[in-house]
């Protein structure tokens, strides 16, 4: 399970955009978003770096 902190994810619309970006990397991934806590969990066998790149490109970079 991968964990991301997304400071700019503040609402349900943001969460939908984040989910879409992550699914573009792995359409089979299981994604859980928590906008109030600004956290995302991704269950995927793919490498974390691909998800970090997709989040950056979508305008929702991880806090790291």
Buried (B, 14 or more C-beta within 10 A) or exposed (E): EBEBEBEBBEEEEBBEBBBEBBBBBBEEBEBEBEBEEBBBEBEBEBEEEBBBBBBEEBEBBBEE
